[in-house]
Every structure is written in C-alpha cells, then in structure tokens.
C-alpha cells in the first residue's frame, strides 16, 4: 500500500470524524480522540452519565469500518467468560466433544464496544485482561491460546469503580474521555428539533478494514517524532510530577503512538507540538485530575487554549454566584447582572471569539476554546432567563 493509499485512508477517517461531529453535538474532540486511539491500536474509555450518546457514538464509529468483524456487549457482574469469548457447542458436546463457538464473539472481533466495562465479572476478569492487553484468549478446555484480531476496543461506563479488579482493567485503557450533557442552548434546541423533524440521510463515509490495519501497523509507526517533541514530552512529565501527578513509564511510551496517530490523521509526516493535546486524555487517573493535566498540556502547546481555561474560571465563578443567589428578588438579581455578570460574560465571549480566530488561523486545536465558549453561552442563557426573566426562545435567537 503506497503513500497515496495512506493519504486516502487518513482523508476518509477525517471525513468520518467530521460526519460524526455533525451528528453528535459537542462531541468533535471526543470523536477525533476515539479515531486517533483506534489508529494507535489502543483502547479507550468514554466516561459519562446515562443518555450522553456513548453507545450510539461508539457503534456509529466502529460501523464505518468495511469488512471488520464487530462485537459489542453490555457487561454485568454475572457475565460468563463463554458469553464473551465463545459459548459451548451443544451439538458437539452431545457427541462427546468439548469445543467453543467463536464466531461473532470477542475472539474474532476486529473492533469491539464493551459497555459498563467496570462491571466485568470476577470469572471473566483474567480473560478480559488478556484480550485487551495481549489480544489472546485461553480456551475453556485448555490448549494453545487463540490470537484475537482486535485492533482496539471502545469501552464505556457511567462512573469509575474503585475496586481492585476494576483498577486492573482501567489501567489497560490508555485513553479516558469524559462526556456530559449538552451545555450550549442552541445545540440543545437542535437536538430537540432533530427528534421531531424529518432529515435527509447524512453522508456516510467508510474505510476498508485492510486500509485501517495497514495504517495501524505500518503508516502510523512510520510517522517521525522530532527531538523537539521528545523534549516537550519530557518537560510535560516534569511539570506533572511537580503537581504530584505521576503516570507509568509504560503509559508514556504507549502515548507516543497516539502522537503519531494524531499527526497521521491530519496528513502530516511528523509529530508536531499541537499533537500533544491528545495527552489531556491520557495522563489522569481521576476526573478531578483532568483539569490540572489539561492546563499543563495546553500551557506547553496551546497558549490561546490556556487563556480560554482561565476565562472558564471566570464563567464558573459567575455561575456559582447565580446559584448562590437563588431565591433572591428579581431586583437584586437584575442589579447583579447589570453591575457585574453582563459585562464579564460579554467580555469573556468576545475574547473567546478572538482566541478561536487566532487558534484556527494558526492551525491549532480549538477544542478547549469551543468547550469554554459553550459554557459561556450556557451561563449567559441562565442569567438572561433566571435573573432577568427573558423568554428562552428569545435567548436562543441571541446566542
């Protein structure tokens, strides 16, 4: 497969990402991260409350790989290993033969979606770990382990688990992505409209399994990692250690392939500083650590995004003040809006617009800026409706 074919694969994957980002509101960064993770041959965790399109998004992405064997399962504490990796062949058992039926199970899957991953049963734990880590399965009746063709697994959970068994699985998931409910009022309105309106079938780009496999095994590892990027990674590691955030050497090493996959997806022959942004989804263990990691990464590679995070603090403070003023008179709320909230929110909104223009013009990621801008619009909508009594439909028209 030549360079032109590799470029076509990257182009198709970018198109898939764009189509899914149009379909799933406020999920552009999540979708891109999941694509990069698959290209790196790694596993991801989508963490968030029920009803945030985790399952639908994973199915839609993995369903775009033509020729791939796809497998999904919803785990529970009672899920038996044979249900995951292959049930007993009853007909063969009647003849005195003990064997498993692997077709359509994890054992033959190229891509997998595992929902409620932390509810993996104790009985299935070791086999699940072997499947994710070594891509092997040990048959129930012993014998040689079976090599599984798994490229990568997308897993999902509503919450993190603190059990030791779950910690072993969590460690195998290199990329951790948080999702929440929609924040931008205009996106929420569009979501509601999509439930009642008829829409044309959206475009549906696909990629061949063989092309994806070649990208994972050949094209992505061939992407150059310049010394300047290695130096930046070392600087980031030192900065996080000063914050008492320590990732294992194995995690750092695996993360390099993510950087290569990010550059490949953008059609570049070498990793650039901007690719380091994907590490915001790799170097934290608890959600409380993620903002700290994000700030350190963006401080290193994306100064406009770091300023956006500073503006996010201002917006969050205003929202907290609005919550604290619940029950106060409309006069008191109006005075607060006029003297403080309106000016600060307007100033933040204008600055975020300029930051986005500068970032887009320089070819830098706008994901963090977009996220803060959505929060700014959401808080502004709350201020207008809750503090000033403006009709919600009028607020949407202004945003």
C-alpha positions as CSV (number, residue, x, y, z in Angstrom):
1,X,0.0,0.0,0.0
2,X,1.6,3.3,-1.2
3,X,1.7,6.8,0.2
4,X,-1.3,7.8,-1.9
5,X,-3.3,5.0,-0.4
6,X,-2.2,6.0,3.1
7,X,-3.3,9.6,2.4
8,X,-6.7,8.4,1.2
9,X,-7.2,6.3,4.4
10,X,-6.4,9.4,6.5
11,X,-8.7,11.5,4.4
12,X,-11.5,9.0,4.8
13,X,-11.0,8.9,8.6
14,X,-11.1,12.7,8.8
15,X,-14.4,12.6,6.8
16,X,-15.8,10.1,9.2
17,X,-14.8,12.2,12.1
18,X,-16.4,15.3,10.5
19,X,-19.7,13.4,9.8
20,X,-19.9,12.1,13.4
21,X,-19.1,15.5,14.8
22,X,-22.0,17.0,12.8
23,X,-24.3,14.3,14.1
24,X,-23.3,14.3,17.7
25,X,-23.4,17.8,19.1
26,X,-20.4,18.9,21.3
27,X,-18.5,15.7,20.6
28,X,-16.0,16.8,17.9
29,X,-13.0,16.4,20.3
30,X,-14.3,13.1,21.6
31,X,-14.8,11.7,18.1
32,X,-11.4,12.7,17.0
33,X,-9.8,11.2,20.1
34,X,-11.5,7.9,19.5
35,X,-10.4,7.8,15.9
36,X,-6.8,8.6,17.0
37,X,-7.0,5.8,19.6
38,X,-8.1,3.2,17.1
39,X,-5.3,4.3,14.7
40,X,-2.8,3.8,17.6
41,X,-4.1,0.3,18.2
42,X,-5.1,1.2,21.7
43,X,-8.3,1.1,23.9
44,X,-10.4,4.0,25.1
45,X,-12.9,4.7,27.9
46,X,-15.9,7.0,27.4
47,X,-16.9,8.1,30.8
48,X,-20.2,9.9,31.5
49,X,-23.7,9.8,32.8
50,X,-26.5,7.8,31.0
51,X,-28.1,9.4,28.0
52,X,-24.9,11.1,26.6
53,X,-24.8,9.0,23.4
54,X,-21.8,7.0,24.4
55,X,-23.1,3.7,23.0
56,X,-24.5,5.3,19.8
57,X,-21.3,7.2,19.1
58,X,-19.2,4.1,19.5
59,X,-21.4,2.0,17.3
60,X,-21.6,4.6,14.6
61,X,-17.8,4.9,14.5
62,X,-17.0,1.2,14.5
63,X,-19.7,0.6,12.0
64,X,-17.8,2.7,9.4
65,X,-15.1,0.0,9.0
66,X,-16.0,-2.1,6.0
67,X,-15.1,-5.8,6.3
68,X,-14.5,-5.6,10.0
69,X,-15.9,-8.1,12.5
70,X,-17.7,-6.0,15.1
71,X,-18.6,-7.2,18.6
72,X,-20.3,-5.5,21.5
73,X,-21.6,-6.5,24.9
74,X,-23.2,-4.9,28.0
75,X,-21.4,-6.4,30.9
76,X,-22.7,-7.3,34.3
77,X,-21.3,-9.0,37.4
78,X,-22.8,-12.2,36.2
79,X,-21.4,-12.2,32.6
80,X,-19.7,-15.6,32.0
81,X,-16.5,-15.8,30.0
82,X,-18.1,-18.1,27.5
83,X,-20.7,-15.4,26.6
84,X,-17.9,-13.0,25.8
85,X,-15.4,-15.3,24.0
86,X,-17.5,-18.3,22.8
87,X,-20.3,-20.5,24.1
88,X,-20.1,-24.2,24.3
89,X,-21.0,-26.0,21.1
90,X,-24.0,-28.0,22.4
91,X,-24.2,-30.3,19.3
92,X,-20.6,-31.2,19.6
93,X,-21.0,-31.8,23.4
94,X,-23.8,-34.3,22.6
95,X,-21.2,-36.2,20.6
96,X,-18.7,-36.2,23.5
97,X,-16.7,-33.3,22.1
98,X,-16.0,-30.2,24.1
99,X,-15.4,-27.1,22.0
100,X,-16.5,-23.5,21.8
101,X,-18.2,-21.4,19.0
102,X,-16.0,-18.4,18.5
103,X,-17.7,-16.7,15.5
104,X,-19.4,-13.5,16.4
105,X,-17.7,-13.2,19.8
106,X,-14.8,-11.1,21.1
107,X,-12.4,-13.8,20.0
108,X,-12.9,-13.0,16.3
109,X,-13.6,-9.2,16.6
110,X,-11.5,-6.5,14.8
111,X,-13.2,-3.8,16.8
112,X,-15.2,-4.0,20.0
113,X,-17.5,-2.0,22.1
114,X,-17.7,-3.0,25.7
115,X,-20.4,-1.2,27.8
116,X,-20.2,-1.0,31.6
117,X,-16.7,-2.2,31.4
118,X,-16.1,-2.0,35.2
119,X,-18.9,-4.5,35.8
120,X,-16.8,-7.3,34.4
121,X,-17.4,-10.4,36.4
122,X,-14.6,-11.9,38.5
123,X,-14.9,-15.1,36.5
124,X,-14.2,-13.2,33.2
125,X,-11.6,-10.8,34.6
126,X,-8.4,-12.6,33.6
127,X,-9.7,-13.4,30.1
128,X,-10.8,-9.8,29.6
129,X,-7.4,-8.5,30.6
130,X,-5.7,-11.0,28.3
131,X,-8.0,-9.9,25.5
132,X,-7.3,-6.2,26.0
133,X,-3.6,-6.4,26.7
134,X,-2.2,-9.3,24.7
135,X,-5.1,-9.9,22.3
136,X,-5.3,-13.6,23.3
137,X,-7.9,-15.9,24.7
138,X,-7.3,-19.1,26.6
139,X,-9.9,-21.7,25.6
140,X,-12.1,-23.3,28.4
141,X,-10.7,-26.7,27.7
142,X,-7.1,-25.6,27.7
143,X,-4.7,-25.8,24.8
144,X,-2.9,-23.1,22.9
145,X,-4.2,-19.6,23.4
146,X,-6.1,-18.1,20.5
147,X,-4.8,-14.9,18.8
148,X,-7.5,-12.3,18.5
149,X,-7.5,-9.9,15.6
150,X,-8.6,-6.9,17.8
151,X,-7.4,-3.5,16.6
152,X,-8.9,-1.6,19.5
153,X,-11.8,-1.6,21.9
154,X,-14.0,1.4,22.8
155,X,-15.4,0.9,26.4
156,X,-17.9,2.9,28.3
157,X,-19.1,3.5,31.8
158,X,-21.4,5.8,33.8
159,X,-18.8,6.0,36.6
160,X,-15.4,4.9,37.7
161,X,-15.1,2.0,40.1
162,X,-12.7,1.8,43.0
163,X,-12.4,-2.0,43.2
164,X,-9.0,-3.7,42.6
165,X,-10.4,-5.8,39.8
166,X,-11.7,-2.7,38.0
167,X,-8.3,-1.0,38.6
168,X,-6.6,-3.7,36.6
169,X,-9.0,-3.1,33.6
170,X,-8.8,0.7,34.0
171,X,-5.0,0.5,33.6
172,X,-5.4,-1.2,30.2
173,X,-7.5,1.7,28.8
174,X,-4.9,4.2,27.6
175,X,-7.3,7.0,26.7
176,X,-10.0,8.3,29.0
177,X,-12.6,10.7,27.7
178,X,-15.3,12.4,29.7
179,X,-18.7,13.4,28.2
180,X,-21.5,15.3,29.7
181,X,-24.9,16.6,28.8
182,X,-25.2,19.3,26.2
183,X,-24.3,22.8,27.5
184,X,-24.9,25.1,24.6
185,X,-28.6,26.1,24.5
186,X,-28.6,26.3,20.6
187,X,-27.2,22.7,20.4
188,X,-29.9,21.5,22.8
189,X,-32.6,23.2,20.8
190,X,-31.2,21.5,17.6
191,X,-31.3,18.2,19.4
192,X,-34.9,18.6,20.3
193,X,-35.8,19.6,16.7
194,X,-34.0,16.5,15.4
195,X,-36.4,14.4,17.3
196,X,-39.5,15.7,15.6
197,X,-38.2,16.8,12.1
198,X,-37.5,14.7,9.1
199,X,-34.0,15.0,7.9
200,X,-32.2,13.6,4.8
201,X,-29.9,10.7,5.3
202,X,-26.5,12.1,6.3
203,X,-23.3,11.2,4.3
204,X,-21.7,8.0,5.4
205,X,-18.0,7.7,4.6
206,X,-16.4,4.3,5.3
207,X,-12.9,2.9,5.4
208,X,-11.8,-0.6,4.4
209,X,-10.6,-2.9,7.2
210,X,-7.3,-3.7,5.3
211,X,-6.6,0.0,4.9
212,X,-7.1,0.7,8.6
213,X,-5.0,-2.3,9.5
214,X,-2.2,-1.1,7.3
215,X,-2.4,2.4,8.9
216,X,-2.2,0.9,12.4
217,X,0.7,-1.5,11.7
218,X,2.7,0.4,9.1
219,X,1.7,4.1,8.3
220,X,1.3,5.4,11.9
221,X,4.5,3.9,13.3
222,X,6.4,5.4,10.3
223,X,5.4,9.0,11.4
224,X,8.5,10.8,12.6
225,X,8.8,12.0,16.2
226,X,11.2,15.0,16.2
227,X,13.6,15.7,19.0
228,X,11.7,18.9,19.9
229,X,8.6,16.8,20.6
230,X,10.5,14.4,22.8
231,X,11.9,17.4,24.7
232,X,8.3,18.7,25.1
233,X,7.1,15.4,26.4
234,X,10.0,15.4,29.0
235,X,9.1,18.9,30.0
236,X,5.4,17.9,30.5
237,X,6.4,14.9,32.6
238,X,8.5,17.1,34.9
239,X,5.7,19.7,35.2
240,X,3.1,17.0,36.1
241,X,5.5,15.4,38.6
242,X,5.7,18.8,40.4
243,X,1.9,18.6,40.7
244,X,2.3,15.1,42.1
245,X,0.7,13.6,39.0
246,X,2.7,10.5,38.0
247,X,2.0,8.3,35.1
248,X,3.8,5.0,34.5
249,X,6.7,4.7,32.0
250,X,4.5,2.3,30.0
251,X,1.7,4.8,29.7
252,X,4.2,7.5,28.4
253,X,5.7,5.0,25.9
254,X,2.2,4.0,24.6
255,X,1.2,7.6,24.3
256,X,3.9,8.2,21.7
257,X,1.9,6.1,19.3
258,X,-1.1,8.4,19.9
259,X,1.0,11.4,18.9
260,X,2.0,9.6,15.7
261,X,-1.6,8.7,15.0
262,X,-2.7,12.3,15.6
263,X,-0.2,13.5,13.0
264,X,-1.1,10.8,10.6
265,X,-4.8,11.6,10.8
266,X,-4.0,15.2,9.9
267,X,-1.9,14.1,6.9
268,X,1.4,15.1,8.4
269,X,4.7,13.1,8.1
270,X,5.9,14.2,11.5
271,X,4.5,14.8,15.0
272,X,4.1,18.5,15.9
273,X,3.6,20.2,19.3
274,X,-0.2,20.5,18.6
275,X,-0.5,16.7,18.7
276,X,0.4,16.8,22.4
277,X,-3.1,17.9,23.1
278,X,-4.3,14.3,22.9
279,X,-2.3,13.7,26.1
280,X,-5.0,15.5,28.1
281,X,-7.0,12.3,27.8
282,X,-4.1,10.0,28.8
283,X,-2.3,11.3,31.9
284,X,-5.0,11.5,34.6
285,X,-6.4,8.7,36.8
286,X,-9.4,10.5,38.4
287,X,-11.7,13.1,36.7
288,X,-10.6,15.6,39.4
289,X,-7.0,15.5,37.9
290,X,-8.1,16.1,34.3
291,X,-8.3,19.9,34.5
292,X,-4.8,20.1,36.0
293,X,-3.4,17.8,33.3
294,X,-5.2,19.8,30.6
295,X,-3.8,23.1,31.9
296,X,-0.2,21.8,31.9
297,X,-0.6,20.3,28.4
298,X,-2.1,23.4,26.9
299,X,0.3,25.7,28.7
300,X,3.0,23.9,26.8
301,X,1.5,23.7,23.3
302,X,-1.5,26.0,23.0
303,X,-1.4,29.4,24.8
304,X,-4.7,30.6,23.4
305,X,-6.4,27.5,24.8
306,X,-4.8,28.0,28.2
307,X,-6.2,31.6,28.3
308,X,-9.6,30.1,27.4
309,X,-9.3,27.9,30.5
310,X,-8.6,30.9,32.6
311,X,-11.8,32.5,31.2
312,X,-13.6,29.3,32.1
313,X,-12.8,30.0,35.8
314,X,-14.5,33.4,35.5
315,X,-17.6,31.9,33.9
316,X,-17.7,29.1,36.5
317,X,-17.5,31.7,39.3
318,X,-20.4,33.7,37.8
319,X,-22.5,30.5,37.6
320,X,-21.7,29.7,41.2
321,X,-22.8,33.2,42.2
322,X,-26.0,32.8,40.3
323,X,-26.7,29.5,42.1
324,X,-26.0,31.2,45.5
325,X,-28.5,33.9,44.7
326,X,-31.4,31.5,44.2
327,X,-34.5,32.8,45.9
328,X,-33.5,36.4,45.9
329,X,-35.7,39.1,44.5
330,X,-35.8,39.9,40.8
331,X,-34.5,43.4,41.7
332,X,-31.4,42.0,43.4
333,X,-30.7,39.6,40.6
334,X,-31.1,42.4,38.0
335,X,-28.7,44.6,39.9
336,X,-26.1,41.8,40.0
337,X,-26.5,41.3,36.2
338,X,-26.2,45.0,35.4
339,X,-23.2,45.7,37.7
340,X,-21.2,42.5,37.2
341,X,-22.4,39.5,35.3
342,X,-23.4,41.0,32.0
343,X,-20.1,42.8,31.5
344,X,-17.9,39.9,32.5
345,X,-19.8,37.4,30.3
346,X,-19.8,39.7,27.3
347,X,-16.1,40.4,27.7
348,X,-15.3,36.7,28.0
349,X,-17.4,35.9,25.0
350,X,-15.7,38.5,22.8
351,X,-12.2,37.3,24.0
352,X,-13.1,33.7,23.3
353,X,-14.2,34.6,19.7
354,X,-10.8,36.3,19.1
355,X,-8.9,33.4,20.6
356,X,-10.7,30.9,18.4
357,X,-9.9,33.0,15.3
358,X,-6.2,33.2,16.3
359,X,-6.1,29.4,17.0
360,X,-7.8,28.4,13.8
361,X,-5.6,30.8,11.8
362,X,-2.5,29.2,13.3
363,X,-3.8,25.7,12.7
364,X,-4.1,24.9,16.4
365,X,-6.9,22.9,18.0
366,X,-9.9,24.9,19.0
367,X,-11.5,22.1,21.1
368,X,-10.8,23.6,24.5
369,X,-11.9,27.1,23.4
370,X,-15.1,25.7,21.9
371,X,-15.9,23.9,25.1
372,X,-15.4,27.1,27.2
373,X,-17.4,29.1,24.7
374,X,-20.3,26.7,25.0
375,X,-20.2,27.0,28.8
376,X,-20.1,30.8,28.5
377,X,-23.3,30.7,26.3
378,X,-25.0,28.4,28.7
379,X,-24.3,30.6,31.7
380,X,-25.4,33.7,29.7
381,X,-28.6,31.9,28.9
382,X,-29.2,31.1,32.5
383,X,-28.5,34.7,33.5
384,X,-31.0,36.0,31.0
385,X,-33.8,33.6,31.8
386,X,-33.4,33.1,35.5
387,X,-32.1,36.6,36.6
388,X,-33.9,38.8,34.0
389,X,-36.9,36.7,33.1
390,X,-36.1,36.7,29.3
391,X,-38.1,34.2,27.3
392,X,-36.0,31.1,26.4
393,X,-36.8,31.3,22.7
394,X,-35.6,34.9,22.6
395,X,-32.4,33.9,24.4
396,X,-31.7,31.2,21.8
397,X,-32.1,33.7,19.0
398,X,-29.5,36.0,20.6
399,X,-26.8,33.3,21.2
